[in-house]
């Protein structure tokens, strides 16, 4: 596998790529655009893979996703990937003003419609017909030509993971993923979806690893990792994951603390077991041991060292990104 990281900015990126970081990813939020960040990534790196992990699938049309990728491909041929996430129902409805119902079926069509644009050849109509998208574009300008850019879906629960195997090139795992969740839930679902589609190639596995390393302040790094885990687990979508691990009681406590605005209690509710199963944190020595012990719980292709972001400053996130470079040799890279 390769190790990657969310885009750490131009100050850290050259050092990271030289140290052996093999991929950088970008994301969407109210203060950042995944494709604008991706443009910065491809202009500021030489060989690393680059792509959204993830971009909000329904915030843009399939045409807009594909057009951005086509333009970026000209700068970084062979280096791009696309990670799509459905986002929460309320984010689609209230932030983007688009339908958020039937997210699994909708994102399956989104992936197909994006591929229709990416695979389009000059002189041929771009066509896709589904329940949510209908495309019939006669593009006369000679600006197309097939691009085989891997498309992956953020698949947390069983149905979305199976859809990733069925309609996409692979799955992007969440930072909460444990060895048990990968092995017992996600991988079987992805394999089942791939078998349904007749795909004989192993689906790609990318995924996030919550990583906070600080030799000067290891307890703060551990607290930041706990807080990130707690914040993620406030989302009820992850209830099957919580039940699978038997973590209902601490999750009920952290959700209660979150509702009351008690961040300290929310953080404290994350047990040592949860921290060990999910995160890589503490001193460099402790993080190296944790990463080695988690080898079987990592994605097979790319694992992104992801600094905690919830109530963590950009400066501290950049420091965590630099510190994670000392972990690159823990698990030998494979192509």
FINUSE-821465 format. One record per residue (C-alpha): residue number from 1; residue in one letter; x, y, z. Coordinates in pm, whole numbers, m for minus. Example, Ala and Ser with C-alpha at 12.3 -4.5 7.8 and 13.67 -1.06 7.14 Angstrom:
2
{1 A {1230 m450 780}};
{2 S {1367 m106 714}};
END
This chain:
335
{1 X {0 0 0}};
{2 X {92 367 m21}};
{3 X {51 630 244}};
{4 X {m105 962 157}};
{5 X {m246 1261 338}};
{6 X {m505 1533 300}};
{7 X {m345 1824 119}};
{8 X {m117 1989 379}};
{9 X {m53 2300 169}};
{10 X {240 2414 m38}};
{11 X {464 2458 265}};
{12 X {452 2092 368}};
{13 X {380 1917 37}};
{14 X {731 1914 m119}};
{15 X {878 1773 202}};
{16 X {598 1515 222}};
{17 X {633 1400 m139}};
{18 X {1010 1376 m107}};
{19 X {967 1171 212}};
{20 X {753 919 26}};
{21 X {390 1033 49}};
{22 X {231 872 m254}};
{23 X {m104 1049 m269}};
{24 X {m275 1368 m164}};
{25 X {m648 1416 m132}};
{26 X {m885 1710 m114}};
{27 X {m1231 1756 32}};
{28 X {m1535 1981 18}};
{29 X {m1669 2200 295}};
{30 X {m1822 2545 327}};
{31 X {m1476 2708 322}};
{32 X {m1301 2493 62}};
{33 X {m1367 2346 m279}};
{34 X {m1228 2002 m359}};
{35 X {m1147 2077 m721}};
{36 X {m981 2412 m649}};
{37 X {m767 2234 m392}};
{38 X {m699 1956 m642}};
{39 X {m569 2216 m888}};
{40 X {m327 2333 m620}};
{41 X {m221 1974 m554}};
{42 X {m139 1887 m915}};
{43 X {53 2211 m965}};
{44 X {250 2164 m644}};
{45 X {348 1797 m677}};
{46 X {542 1584 m922}};
{47 X {442 1218 m903}};
{48 X {187 1167 m623}};
{49 X {m168 1058 m697}};
{50 X {m427 1328 m638}};
{51 X {m802 1341 m606}};
{52 X {m1106 1429 m401}};
{53 X {m1158 1201 m102}};
{54 X {m1425 1297 m93}};
{55 X {m1621 1550 m295}};
{56 X {m1994 1593 m238}};
{57 X {m2145 1393 m523}};
{58 X {m2473 1583 m555}};
{59 X {m2342 1937 m509}};
{60 X {m2233 1935 m874}};
{61 X {m2374 1782 m1189}};
{62 X {m2193 1484 m1343}};
{63 X {m2090 1723 m1620}};
{64 X {m1924 1958 m1368}};
{65 X {m1734 1675 m1198}};
{66 X {m1610 1537 m1529}};
{67 X {m1516 1875 m1675}};
{68 X {m1302 1961 m1373}};
{69 X {m1126 1625 m1397}};
{70 X {m1065 1664 m1770}};
{71 X {m899 2000 m1722}};
{72 X {m685 1873 m1434}};
{73 X {m588 1560 m1627}};
{74 X {m407 1782 m1876}};
{75 X {m173 1887 m1592}};
{76 X {m144 1549 m1422}};
{77 X {m214 1265 m1667}};
{78 X {m241 929 m1497}};
{79 X {m232 1075 m1147}};
{80 X {m598 1149 m1075}};
{81 X {m870 963 m890}};
{82 X {m1223 1064 m793}};
{83 X {m1381 991 m458}};
{84 X {m1754 1060 m429}};
{85 X {m1956 1084 m108}};
{86 X {m2333 1115 m80}};
{87 X {m2331 1354 221}};
{88 X {m2610 1363 476}};
{89 X {m2969 1414 367}};
{90 X {m2995 1752 541}};
{91 X {m2671 1878 386}};
{92 X {m2805 1801 38}};
{93 X {m3143 1956 111}};
{94 X {m3044 2255 324}};
{95 X {m2694 2343 196}};
{96 X {m2708 2253 m171}};
{97 X {m3080 2278 m236}};
{98 X {m3083 1944 m417}};
{99 X {m3273 1619 m349}};
{100 X {m3108 1395 m93}};
{101 X {m3344 1101 m103}};
{102 X {m3234 756 m222}};
{103 X {m2864 843 m183}};
{104 X {m2734 497 m273}};
{105 X {m2925 472 m599}};
{106 X {m2856 836 m678}};
{107 X {m2480 810 m627}};
{108 X {m2469 494 m838}};
{109 X {m2617 692 m1125}};
{110 X {m2389 987 m1053}};
{111 X {m2086 762 m1094}};
{112 X {m2227 621 m1418}};
{113 X {m2306 962 m1563}};
{114 X {m1961 1097 m1473}};
{115 X {m1806 796 m1643}};
{116 X {m2016 863 m1953}};
{117 X {m1849 1203 m1980}};
{118 X {m1502 1074 m1892}};
{119 X {m1520 785 m2139}};
{120 X {m1662 994 m2421}};
{121 X {m1477 978 m2752}};
{122 X {m1460 1258 m3005}};
{123 X {m1734 1239 m3264}};
{124 X {m1964 1024 m3046}};
{125 X {m2269 1136 m2853}};
{126 X {m2236 1139 m2473}};
{127 X {m2531 940 m2350}};
{128 X {m2661 819 m2018}};
{129 X {m3015 727 m1920}};
{130 X {m3131 666 m1565}};
{131 X {m3392 765 m1311}};
{132 X {m3199 1066 m1187}};
{133 X {m2989 1168 m1488}};
{134 X {m3061 1173 m1859}};
{135 X {m2778 1289 m2085}};
{136 X {m2773 1308 m2463}};
{137 X {m2498 1551 m2562}};
{138 X {m2375 1599 m2915}};
{139 X {m2040 1772 m2855}};
{140 X {m1900 1880 m3190}};
{141 X {m1576 2032 m3057}};
{142 X {m1280 1788 m3061}};
{143 X {m1215 1814 m2688}};
{144 X {m1304 1467 m2563}};
{145 X {m1128 1130 m2569}};
{146 X {m1155 850 m2315}};
{147 X {m1006 908 m1969}};
{148 X {m981 610 m1734}};
{149 X {m980 793 m1401}};
{150 X {m1065 562 m1109}};
{151 X {m1397 643 m943}};
{152 X {m1442 537 m580}};
{153 X {m1738 575 m345}};
{154 X {m1726 655 24}};
{155 X {m1890 340 155}};
{156 X {m1951 314 527}};
{157 X {m2248 83 570}};
{158 X {m2323 m238 383}};
{159 X {m2543 m112 99}};
{160 X {m2317 175 m2}};
{161 X {m2009 m50 17}};
{162 X {m2178 m305 m209}};
{163 X {m2268 m28 m451}};
{164 X {m1904 81 m459}};
{165 X {m1808 m269 m566}};
{166 X {m2087 m287 m822}};
{167 X {m2066 49 m1003}};
{168 X {m1729 201 m911}};
{169 X {m1362 108 m908}};
{170 X {m1349 75 m532}};
{171 X {m1430 214 m191}};
{172 X {m1300 491 33}};
{173 X {m1304 394 399}};
{174 X {m1389 631 681}};
{175 X {m1145 728 954}};
{176 X {m1354 526 1199}};
{177 X {m1292 197 1021}};
{178 X {m1144 m81 1233}};
{179 X {m1002 m418 1137}};
{180 X {m1332 m582 1225}};
{181 X {m1541 m337 1024}};
{182 X {m1321 m376 716}};
{183 X {m1310 m755 737}};
{184 X {m1660 m842 859}};
{185 X {m1867 m574 688}};
{186 X {m1704 m358 421}};
{187 X {m1486 m601 227}};
{188 X {m1753 m872 196}};
{189 X {m2007 m612 80}};
{190 X {m1769 m464 m178}};
{191 X {m1679 m811 m304}};
{192 X {m2048 m900 m331}};
{193 X {m2116 m587 m536}};
{194 X {m1819 m654 m762}};
{195 X {m1939 m1010 m822}};
{196 X {m2285 m884 m914}};
{197 X {m2133 m659 m1180}};
{198 X {m1908 m932 m1316}};
{199 X {m1596 m736 m1224}};
{200 X {m1302 m975 m1189}};
{201 X {m1048 m715 m1076}};
{202 X {m999 m650 m706}};
{203 X {m1177 m325 m614}};
{204 X {m949 m48 m492}};
{205 X {m936 34 m123}};
{206 X {m850 386 m7}};
{207 X {m916 504 344}};
{208 X {m851 756 618}};
{209 X {m644 696 933}};
{210 X {m699 940 1219}};
{211 X {m340 1037 1302}};
{212 X {m216 1280 1567}};
{213 X {153 1265 1663}};
{214 X {328 1515 1888}};
{215 X {639 1426 2089}};
{216 X {620 1753 2283}};
{217 X {252 1728 2372}};
{218 X {139 1368 2327}};
{219 X {m156 1400 2565}};
{220 X {m297 1685 2359}};
{221 X {m255 1477 2043}};
{222 X {m440 1189 2206}};
{223 X {m717 1424 2321}};
{224 X {m750 1563 1969}};
{225 X {m787 1210 1831}};
{226 X {m1046 1120 2095}};
{227 X {m1242 1437 2017}};
{228 X {m1240 1362 1646}};
{229 X {m1369 1010 1706}};
{230 X {m1640 1144 1937}};
{231 X {m1751 1403 1684}};
{232 X {m1780 1143 1409}};
{233 X {m1984 912 1632}};
{234 X {m2249 1177 1700}};
{235 X {m2391 1078 1358}};
{236 X {m2667 817 1384}};
{237 X {m2584 682 1038}};
{238 X {m2304 495 1210}};
{239 X {m2530 311 1454}};
{240 X {m2475 m30 1285}};
{241 X {m2100 23 1329}};
{242 X {m2149 114 1696}};
{243 X {m2362 m194 1757}};
{244 X {m2115 m416 1573}};
{245 X {m1840 m315 1817}};
{246 X {m2062 m312 2128}};
{247 X {m1993 57 2191}};
{248 X {m2352 168 2251}};
{249 X {m2295 290 2609}};
{250 X {m1996 522 2548}};
{251 X {m2154 650 2228}};
{252 X {m2477 732 2413}};
{253 X {m2266 925 2666}};
{254 X {m2075 1121 2405}};
{255 X {m2392 1208 2215}};
{256 X {m2554 1335 2532}};
{257 X {m2246 1544 2607}};
{258 X {m2245 1679 2249}};
{259 X {m2609 1786 2276}};
{260 X {m2533 1976 2595}};
{261 X {m2222 2137 2452}};
{262 X {m1987 1960 2694}};
{263 X {m1688 1896 2468}};
{264 X {m1468 1768 2751}};
{265 X {m1722 1501 2851}};
{266 X {m1778 1411 2487}};
{267 X {m1405 1353 2444}};
{268 X {m1371 1160 2770}};
{269 X {m1649 920 2665}};
{270 X {m1424 770 2396}};
{271 X {m1279 461 2561}};
{272 X {m921 339 2538}};
{273 X {m1045 43 2334}};
{274 X {m1209 274 2081}};
{275 X {m896 487 2057}};
{276 X {m672 183 2004}};
{277 X {m899 29 1741}};
{278 X {m943 351 1542}};
{279 X {m658 600 1579}};
{280 X {m279 635 1557}};
{281 X {m171 893 1811}};
{282 X {62 1001 2093}};
{283 X {439 1015 2062}};
{284 X {618 906 1746}};
{285 X {720 582 1916}};
{286 X {365 512 2034}};
{287 X {222 596 1691}};
{288 X {468 368 1513}};
{289 X {371 78 1738}};
{290 X {2 152 1692}};
{291 X {35 169 1314}};
{292 X {228 m158 1301}};
{293 X {m37 m329 1513}};
{294 X {m311 m196 1286}};
{295 X {m157 m325 963}};
{296 X {m450 m556 903}};
{297 X {m702 m278 955}};
{298 X {m562 m49 689}};
{299 X {m690 m12 332}};
{300 X {m501 m225 83}};
{301 X {m406 53 m161}};
{302 X {m385 400 m3}};
{303 X {m412 505 359}};
{304 X {m440 878 422}};
{305 X {m281 1001 746}};
{306 X {m563 1234 852}};
{307 X {m496 1489 1128}};
{308 X {m796 1555 1354}};
{309 X {m984 1862 1236}};
{310 X {m1262 1910 1494}};
{311 X {m1161 2210 1709}};
{312 X {m800 2177 1591}};
{313 X {m625 2479 1440}};
{314 X {m477 2473 1091}};
{315 X {m134 2529 1241}};
{316 X {m164 2222 1462}};
{317 X {m302 2014 1175}};
{318 X {3 2110 969}};
{319 X {228 2004 1258}};
{320 X {48 1669 1276}};
{321 X {93 1627 901}};
{322 X {469 1684 929}};
{323 X {494 1449 1227}};
{324 X {316 1172 1036}};
{325 X {605 1164 787}};
{326 X {804 972 1049}};
{327 X {554 685 1011}};
{328 X {599 624 640}};
{329 X {846 338 679}};
{330 X {644 143 934}};
{331 X {465 m57 664}};
{332 X {662 m110 341}};
{333 X {508 62 42}};
{334 X {384 m150 m247}};
{335 X {288 m31 m592}};
END
